[in-house]
Amino acid sequence: MVQLGNLERSVMEALWDHPEGLFAHVLAAGLPSQPATTTVLTVLMRLSNKGMVSRERVGRAHLYKATAGKDAFVAEAMRAALDEAGDVAAAVQRFVGTVTPEVAAALREALGERGGSRP
């Protein structure tokens, strides 16, 4: 499971909010903590190494984009958490007992679309 630090998460949130991509200096200026552009560039390189960010040369700078949407990241985190559960059935039961009716409906719909197929 990919763990994100606070600044990494802030950077990813900004990139998910701007699917067209952002330049590092624009990203740095828009973050609440106002980190230096060089700090943001370091974080972007780490995220790139994790496969979460791509970059495209535009003039003398790079445009950074998230390689997948936030939903894909959350889904992977959920899958990884279940992989670590000692008792998957118990973990799922406990999780299902805590979700809102809207989340329960989304789970039912997703499982219905999957049908009886096995991985």
Contacts in CASP RR format, 6 or more apart in sequence:
PFRMAT RR
TARGET T0000
AUTHOR 0000-0000-0000
METHOD contacts of the structure
MODEL  1
MVQLGNLERSVMEALWDHPEGLFAHVLAAGLPSQPATTTVLTVLMRLSNK
GMVSRERVGRAHLYKATAGKDAFVAEAMRAALDEAGDVAAAVQRFVGTVT
PEVAAALREALGERGGSRP
1 76 0 8 1.000
1 77 0 8 1.000
1 80 0 8 1.000
1 81 0 8 1.000
1 84 0 8 1.000
2 50 0 8 1.000
2 52 0 8 1.000
2 73 0 8 1.000
2 76 0 8 1.000
2 77 0 8 1.000
4 12 0 8 1.000
7 31 0 8 1.000
7 33 0 8 1.000
7 35 0 8 1.000
7 39 0 8 1.000
7 40 0 8 1.000
7 43 0 8 1.000
8 43 0 8 1.000
8 46 0 8 1.000
8 47 0 8 1.000
10 31 0 8 1.000
10 32 0 8 1.000
10 33 0 8 1.000
11 27 0 8 1.000
11 31 0 8 1.000
11 40 0 8 1.000
11 43 0 8 1.000
11 44 0 8 1.000
11 47 0 8 1.000
11 53 0 8 1.000
12 47 0 8 1.000
12 52 0 8 1.000
12 53 0 8 1.000
12 66 0 8 1.000
12 70 0 8 1.000
12 73 0 8 1.000
13 70 0 8 1.000
14 22 0 8 1.000
14 27 0 8 1.000
14 30 0 8 1.000
14 31 0 8 1.000
15 21 0 8 1.000
15 22 0 8 1.000
15 27 0 8 1.000
15 53 0 8 1.000
15 64 0 8 1.000
15 65 0 8 1.000
15 66 0 8 1.000
16 66 0 8 1.000
16 69 0 8 1.000
16 70 0 8 1.000
19 65 0 8 1.000
19 66 0 8 1.000
19 69 0 8 1.000
20 65 0 8 1.000
21 63 0 8 1.000
21 64 0 8 1.000
21 65 0 8 1.000
21 66 0 8 1.000
22 63 0 8 1.000
22 64 0 8 1.000
22 65 0 8 1.000
23 58 0 8 1.000
23 61 0 8 1.000
23 62 0 8 1.000
23 63 0 8 1.000
23 64 0 8 1.000
24 37 0 8 1.000
24 40 0 8 1.000
24 41 0 8 1.000
24 44 0 8 1.000
24 61 0 8 1.000
24 62 0 8 1.000
24 64 0 8 1.000
25 37 0 8 1.000
25 61 0 8 1.000
27 40 0 8 1.000
27 44 0 8 1.000
27 64 0 8 1.000
28 34 0 8 1.000
28 35 0 8 1.000
28 36 0 8 1.000
28 37 0 8 1.000
28 39 0 8 1.000
28 40 0 8 1.000
31 40 0 8 1.000
35 43 0 8 1.000
44 53 0 8 1.000
44 55 0 8 1.000
44 64 0 8 1.000
47 53 0 8 1.000
48 54 0 8 1.000
48 55 0 8 1.000
51 67 0 8 1.000
52 66 0 8 1.000
52 67 0 8 1.000
52 68 0 8 1.000
52 73 0 8 1.000
53 64 0 8 1.000
53 65 0 8 1.000
53 66 0 8 1.000
53 67 0 8 1.000
54 64 0 8 1.000
54 65 0 8 1.000
54 67 0 8 1.000
55 62 0 8 1.000
55 63 0 8 1.000
55 64 0 8 1.000
55 65 0 8 1.000
56 62 0 8 1.000
56 63 0 8 1.000
56 65 0 8 1.000
57 63 0 8 1.000
81 91 0 8 1.000
82 88 0 8 1.000
82 91 0 8 1.000
82 92 0 8 1.000
85 91 0 8 1.000
96 104 0 8 1.000
96 107 0 8 1.000
99 107 0 8 1.000
END
